Each structure stands twice: as C-alpha cells, then as structure tokens.
C-alpha cells in the first residue's frame, strides 16, 4: 500500500471516529425537542430548551446515535433532569443524566386595557405578544382560544397576560334575577316564578328561591328559564 493511500485511509477513519465521538449540538437539541414535543403534542418550534449541564462523556465516548428519554409519566416545564442514551452500532453504551431548562414560547393574549370584573371580554380588548411560558403554560389564552361570550372573573390590568382561570362564560342568569322555574315530575310539569340566588351559565345547577319561599336546585336552560327534575 502506497504512503498516499495509507494516509487517505487514516484521514478517513479519523474523520469517522471524530464524527462518532463529537456529535453536532443540533443532534442533542433535536432529540430533546422530540421528547417534549411528542409528550406535550405541540410543534417543536414552540419549545425553548437550554442545557444547564451536558455530560462530559459526550466528548469521550464513541457513539453513532443518541436518544433523550424520561421515565416520568408527566413532564413539566422548568429545570429538570432527563436521560441521555448513547448508542454505538445499535447497542446502548451509556445512559447519562442531562439537566435541561424547558419553556414554551407562544403568542399569548394580554389585556389591551384595564378590564373590570364582570366585563365581557372581546377580541378588541386584547392583543397578542410572544412570551416564554413556564408553569401552567396550557392555561394561557393563545390565538387558538375562542374568545366568545366570556367575561372577566376578576379585574385584569392593562398589559397583564390573560389565562383561562380569569375568564368564565357570561352567565345567562344573574343573582337576583326574576326567573321562571319549570318543575317536572313524571309526565306532569308546572311553571312557577322564582328568584335566582346564584349566577348561572347554561347547563349549570344553581339555587333558586321559589315564590312559595322554598329554595330548590334548578338547572339553567336558557336566559330566565330553569328546570327542576
């Protein structure tokens, strides 16, 4: 074998070994993104992942594939430890702890003005901003949330992010409203007057004081109308 051919093969083998030992950072990022994206069922581009500490073995162990896994049934946002598995020729050669900090980045709704408690919230009352979200990211109102027939459960200051917890359906019946109550027993049905003791959205059961003075639980059917069965 000539010196030139020998040198060529040495360079080739060295390049293969170097590629196996030092994998591109993108491979680690892609594997971590795949784990959280599949668990949370969201696109990978909505994830913001930072590696707090990478195992030193990444630079010393020979491997040709890697996988990031977790034995936890539920993955949360924030700083946490997952497992990095290194493979060589389809055989796992290392299983190493990997510390990551994970956030969700999304366009979320914020109040475009001060919104008072009990006010109806419409698309004109909000604007969207890009935000990196940690805890309770699913509670934030995003562009896919249908902002229809809802009101504020509490005051929301201008610029404050809006979550689903501070919104509720607009009640069809308010406390103190004069209502009609349909009392049904078998095939018999009687309609009487009453006064709502609680707010009620469609389908909710609330307390109603009948004209007889008796308090009953009745289900909201439509505006001003409840049913007791």
C-alpha positions in Angstrom: 0.0 0.0 0.0 1.4 3.4 -1.0 2.0 6.1 1.5 -0.6 8.3 -0.1 -3.3 5.6 0.0 -2.4 4.8 3.6 -2.6 8.5 4.6 -6.0 8.7 2.8 -7.5 5.8 4.8 -6.1 7.2 8.1 -7.7 10.5 7.5 -11.0 8.8 6.6 -11.0 6.6 9.7 -10.1 9.6 11.8 -12.9 11.6 10.4 -15.4 8.8 11.0 -14.2 8.4 14.6 -14.3 12.2 15.2 -17.9 12.3 13.9 -18.9 9.4 16.2 -17.2 11.0 19.3 -18.2 14.6 18.8 -21.8 14.7 17.5 -23.2 18.1 16.4 -25.0 20.0 19.1 -28.1 20.0 16.8 -28.5 16.2 17.4 -28.8 16.7 21.1 -31.2 19.6 20.7 -33.3 17.7 18.2 -33.5 14.6 20.4 -34.5 16.7 23.4 -37.1 18.7 21.4 -38.6 15.4 20.1 -39.1 14.1 23.7 -41.0 17.2 24.9 -42.8 17.8 21.6 -44.2 14.3 21.5 -45.2 14.2 25.2 -46.9 17.6 25.0 -48.2 17.2 21.5 -47.0 20.6 20.4 -44.7 21.7 17.5 -41.0 21.7 18.2 -40.6 25.3 17.2 -42.8 26.3 20.2 -40.2 24.9 22.6 -37.3 26.9 24.2 -34.7 24.5 25.6 -31.5 25.4 27.4 -28.9 22.8 28.5 -27.8 23.6 32.1 -25.1 20.9 32.1 -24.0 18.5 29.4 -22.3 15.2 30.4 -18.5 15.3 29.8 -18.8 11.8 28.3 -20.2 13.4 25.1 -16.6 14.2 24.2 -15.0 10.9 25.3 -17.4 8.1 24.4 -17.7 6.8 20.9 -21.3 6.7 19.7 -23.2 7.0 16.4 -26.7 7.7 17.7 -28.4 9.2 20.7 -31.8 9.4 22.3 -33.2 11.6 25.1 -35.8 9.8 27.3 -37.6 10.2 30.6 -39.2 7.7 32.9 -41.6 10.3 34.3 -45.3 9.9 33.4 -45.7 13.7 33.2 -43.1 16.2 32.1 -43.2 19.7 33.4 -41.6 23.0 32.3 -38.6 24.4 34.1 -35.3 22.9 35.2 -35.3 19.1 35.3 -33.3 16.0 34.6 -33.9 13.7 31.7 -31.8 10.8 30.4 -29.3 10.9 27.5 -28.7 7.5 25.9 -25.7 7.0 23.7 -25.6 4.1 21.1 -22.9 2.5 19.1 -24.0 0.2 16.3 -27.5 0.0 17.8 -26.2 -1.0 21.2 -26.6 1.3 24.2 -23.2 2.2 25.6 -24.1 4.9 28.1 -27.1 6.3 30.0 -26.3 9.7 31.4 -28.3 12.4 33.3 -29.0 15.5 31.3 -30.1 18.8 33.0 -32.4 20.9 30.9 -34.5 24.1 31.3 -37.6 23.9 29.2 -40.1 26.7 28.3 -42.9 27.0 25.9 -42.8 30.1 23.6 -46.2 31.2 22.2 -48.2 34.3 21.3 -50.4 34.8 24.3 -53.2 37.3 24.9 -52.6 40.3 27.2 -55.2 42.9 28.2 -55.2 45.9 25.8 -56.9 48.0 28.5 -57.9 47.7 32.1 -60.7 45.2 32.3 -63.0 45.3 35.3 -64.5 42.2 37.0 -67.7 41.2 35.3 -66.9 42.9 32.0 -67.4 41.0 28.8 -64.0 40.3 27.1 -63.9 40.6 23.3 -61.1 40.4 20.8 -61.0 44.2 20.8 -59.9 44.1 24.5 -56.7 42.1 23.9 -53.5 42.0 21.9 -51.0 39.2 21.4 -47.4 39.1 22.5 -44.7 36.4 22.2 -43.9 35.0 25.6 -41.8 32.3 27.1 -44.0 30.4 29.5 -43.0 28.1 32.3 -45.5 26.8 34.8 -49.2 26.3 33.7 -48.4 27.1 30.1 -51.7 25.4 29.0 -53.7 28.0 31.0 -52.6 30.9 28.9 -55.1 32.2 26.3 -53.5 31.8 22.9 -54.5 32.6 19.3 -56.5 29.3 19.2 -58.8 30.2 22.0 -62.3 31.2 21.0 -62.9 34.4 22.9 -66.7 34.5 22.6 -69.3 35.1 25.3 -66.8 35.3 28.2 -66.3 37.7 31.0 -63.6 38.5 33.5 -63.9 36.8 36.8 -61.6 39.4 38.3 -60.0 42.7 37.3 -57.2 42.4 34.7 -54.7 45.2 34.5 -53.6 46.5 31.1 -50.7 44.5 29.7 -51.2 41.6 32.1 -51.4 38.1 30.4 -54.8 36.6 30.3 -55.3 33.0 31.5 -58.3 30.7 31.2 -58.6 30.9 35.0 -59.6 34.6 35.0 -62.4 34.1 32.4 -65.7 32.4 32.6 -68.8 32.1 30.3 -71.2 35.0 30.5 -74.0 33.9 32.9 -77.4 33.6 31.4 -78.9 34.2 34.8 -77.5 36.6 37.5 -78.1 36.6 41.2 -81.3 38.4 42.0 -82.9 37.9 38.6 -86.6 37.1 38.4 -86.9 33.8 36.6 -89.3 31.1 35.5 -88.9 27.7 37.0 -90.3 24.6 35.4 -90.9 21.8 37.9 -91.2 18.4 36.3 -92.4 15.2 38.0 -93.0 12.2 35.7 -95.4 13.4 32.9 -96.6 16.4 35.0 -95.0 19.8 34.6 -95.6 23.1 36.4 -94.1 26.5 35.8 -93.7 28.9 38.7 -91.9 32.1 39.5 -88.6 32.4 41.4 -85.6 34.4 42.1 -82.0 33.3 41.4 -79.7 33.1 44.4 -76.6 32.5 42.3 -75.2 33.3 38.9 -75.7 30.5 36.4 -74.3 29.7 32.9 -76.1 27.3 30.6 -76.3 23.8 32.0 -75.2 24.8 35.5 -77.4 23.9 38.5 -78.0 26.9 40.9 -80.1 27.7 43.9 -83.4 29.4 43.2 -86.0 30.7 45.7 -89.5 29.9 44.5 -92.5 32.2 45.0 -93.6 29.8 47.8 -90.5 30.6 49.8 -88.9 27.2 49.2 -85.3 27.1 47.9 -84.5 24.4 45.3 -81.7 23.5 42.9 -82.6 24.1 39.3 -80.6 23.8 36.0 -80.2 26.8 33.7 -81.7 26.0 30.3 -81.8 29.5 28.8 -81.9 33.1 29.8 -84.5 33.5 32.5 -85.6 29.8 32.5 -84.6 26.9 34.8 -85.8 23.4 35.2 -86.2 21.2 38.3 -86.4 17.4 37.8 
